[in-house]
Amino acid sequence: MIVRARAPLRLGLAGGGTDVAPYCDDFGGQVMNATIDKYAYASLEEGDGRSVEFEAVDHDAQETHASGAAVPVGGRLQLLKGVYNRISRDYLDGAYPSLRLKTFSDAPPGSGLGSSSTMVVALVQAFVEYFSLPLGEYEVAHLAYAIERNDLALAGGKQDQYAAAFGGFNFMEFHKDDRVIVNPLRIKEWVWAELEASLVLYFTGVSRSSAAIIDEQSKNVASRKMASIDSMHRLKREATAMKEALLRGNLDAFARTLQAGWEAKKGMAASITNPLIDRIEVLARDYGALATKVSGAGGGGFMMFMCTPENRLGLIRALSGESGRVMEFHFSHRGAMSWQTK
């Protein structure tokens, strides 16, 4: 038997960064995001009885370790090994079974689409299916967060894990003591369709590590730098405004809120933007973009633009002349899922 799982990547629409401690612990965070039809995939099957094998197919990385004990973490396969160790310890009575784990993703790490956290969710979901673990969406997301942040000491927020587990358009609330509330939104079909006809997703060609940007942001909050904190307060308000714009079908307000959120985000940390991002933003505006936003922590990865459907093709052609590439996408309503095959 082979178990497969997939979890959707997400677009951060507003409030991103307010889900990162210590801000969400001190002030409460709010994020509006939506998942798309690009995925992180994981597969799990029985091993040879003596070893556990890890492979990231899209990174051409492989490791084999003796089963029966925790494996050393770190390296390019740390996400796979971290999930294996935590599940084996907490849910399999420390058995550390012989297994084969494989992963691949539709987006590279550092894309700003939550690819690393989404991969952890896909891995956890595969284990849930394989071992019939009694974990729902909240539990899967929280476990994935704990593996990344606590076990592997990777800096980041919480929205990616919950977006991947739940799927769809969600307004999320983050409070101290790891309390998270996910509010799924019922978006009218015409709003969904108009957004897909109006948004352009562009990969800058630069994959960046979000850890340094998030560390800078967290230090600014911890040291009570009011300019950064005020920017994050604005971001949180923009998440509420974005939710209302989506529910009311007010796409002019959607564009204004998207741009306002990006302007606020740039005030959180100096490394969120750079000359490449600034240049692409000016180019997009010249070709009809009404709003710009960098997805994720910033510094590179994917940029998102909103324009009228009539201007979309011209904007795509202009961006295609740059060093990055445009990625076509549709929104996805379903979160992490798993299935069995032979």
C-alpha positions, 0 to 999 in steps of 0.5 A: 500500500502507498499513501499519498497526500497533498496540501494546497499552497496559499496567497496571503491577501492581507495581515501576513506577519501579524501571525508571527510571535511576539506580535500575535501574542501581545496584540493578537493577529489577523490574516486573510488568505486563500489557497490555490491549485498548486500543491505540496505532495507527500507519499508514504509506504512500507520500507525494507524492515531495517531502514527509513528512506527520505527523498525530496524528488524535486531537490534530488536529495536522498538519505537513508537511516536505520529505523528503530530510533530517531533520525538526526535532523538538519540538512535539506531533508529536515522537514521529512525527518522532523515529521517522522521523528515527532509522529513516531515519538508521540503517536507510534509509541516510539516505534520509529518504523521502517518507511519510505517517504517522498515529497515534491512541490509545485513551488520552490522553497522561498517562494512566498506561497508557504511551500515549506509549511505546506509540505509539513502539512502534507507529510503529517496528513500522509501519516494520519492516513497511513496510521489512521491517526485521529487528527482533524484540521486544527490538530494537523495544522498545530502539529505541523506548526510545532514540528517546524517552530519547536522541533526544527527551530525554523522561524515563521508564523502560523497562517501557512499551516492552517491555510494548507489544512483547511483550504479555501478563503479564510479569515484567521485570528491568532491569539496568545497560548497558540489559540487560533480561530479559522473562519471560512468565508463563503465567496460568491462565485462571480467574485471568485471568477472575477478575481481569477480573471484579474490577478497575475502571479509572478515569480521573481526568480529569487528564492529567499529565506524568510527566516532573516526577514521574520527575525528582523520583524520579531526583533523590532516588535520585541524591542518595541520599535513603534514604527514597525508595530504601527505598520503591523497594526495597520496590516491587521486592520487591512485583513478585516477590510479585505474580508469585508471587501471579499464578502461584499464583492467590492473589488475596488476596495479589494485592490485598495486594501491589497496595495495598502497592505503592501505599503504597510508591510514594507514598514515592518522590516527593511529587507521586505522590499529591494530594488528588483521588487521596486522595479517590477512594481513600477513596470506592472503599474505602467501596464495597468496594475491597480495593486501590488503585493509580495506574497509571504515574508517578502524579499523575493519569491512571488509577486501578486498584481491586480488589474482589470481583466482587459489589461491582464494579457498586456501585463503578463506580456510585459512581465514575461520580458523580465527574468522571472515567470508568470504562473497561472493558477486558480483558487482551491476550496479544499485543504489537505487530503490523502488517499491510498493506492497500490 
